[in-house]
Amino acid sequence: MTAPSTMSRVQRHTLVYGVGILAGKFVSFIMLPFYTRYLIPADYGVMQLIDMTLDIVGIFAGAQIASGVFRFYHKAQNGEDRLSVLSTASVLLIVSFGVFATATGVASVSVSRLVLGSAAYASLVRLAAASFGVQALVGVPLALLRLEERSVWYTVVTTSKLLLQLTLNILFLAVFGLGVKGIFISTLVANVTMALVVGTPFFVRTSLRYSRRWARALLRYGVPLAATQIATFVVTYGDRYFLRVASNVTEVGLYSLAYQFGFILSALGFGPFAMMWEPMRFEFAMRPDRDELYARAFVYMNLLLLTVALGIGLFVGDFIHVMTAPSYFRAETLVPILLIAYVLQSWAQFHETGVLIRGRTEFITLINWLSAGAALLGYVLLIPRWHGLGAAIATVAAFAVRQVATQIASQHLVPIRYQWRPVWRLVAAATAVYGVSLLIPRLPIWESIVLRSMLLCSYALLVWFAGVIHKDDRERLRDLVGTAMSRLR
């Protein structure tokens, strides 16, 4: 298969994943005014701290075992061997998650006191622990959908789960008045439903067979990554604990709202690409045109990433002022800084390729702990003084350390000739357009949207004429446009 046709395959599945993620985020945006009516910033802080705590539990429970599925699935010699990899990974996750979920539920009072300073939230911790345990039933089945490039079915299933959860949120908040507890109940119900839909056919197909050989391989690959996940957690979520101690749960809630836009950039700007790229990069590693494929993929990843980042940066102020209550408005100022952090984070995730190909996951662990050390230093020095702003700056510094160190390590293990010039042109275009947007004063919403949309269009023109898009793809786009115009005529 030639490089252009292979990249077309990447682009096609990326588009499908992107449509699903975009639809999910759009629905979440529409629901934001509803949530801010029934939940105060302190409620957001409580949800964030409990969810973070279960993320820590997931690290110790071995959530990274599932990441080895992509690598060993392609190393397996035949179909039966591949089913054995999938089934073994699922068995490991079910047992481990079950044990840790039970332990967390039993210790819910202590966990509530430790994390939130009060035992009043123990029931929420128990609900979150139950939902966490159910997740073990869907991790590997969803990974299989990605491995088999069933992007449409993956998107249908995950989007349906989101719609179910949002429907239940409305019911539990507006009708039954359950408050933040209703959010945790709806999450549990949605996870159970997902487990039945995707888990049942998977377990029928694999028969839950267990292989000691693949269990050892999966654990050998995944256990070092658990230490990596602890460091990643410190960089991504550790600032919330410092904020609660230095301020209160309201500050945690405001910062968490701003941080959601960083997650949105990761989900929309990198997530659709990563869905296809994570399993495919191992396939590309054995090809003679590997460097060309990796280089072009990096450019197109940035085309999506930086375009989404600029779009969020241009419209986030209007969005927050229209879609949330005044008590949330302060979150707007932190968003641009966090967007920079998540551009760097996405670059680091892409450049892990060389380390993962060689199977040297200890490098990733070392790099992430280096990044975590930079983050902790920033938290200690900046959060007590500047609260949310200090946390955001510390996050940028930590992700910058991770990106630089990851690229150095990967290039040492697997030298790849990336095309940085088109990427820097994208960065320059996005920075210039966003800089112009800062000169726009606060305007009525529709005037602001029109002006900012014009700026986004100017960015598109800059990108088109800056030579970022490969000539093959430019020709393909021209043909598509020409065909569409002919049909319209």
Beta strands, then each sheet from edge to edge (+ up, - down):
end
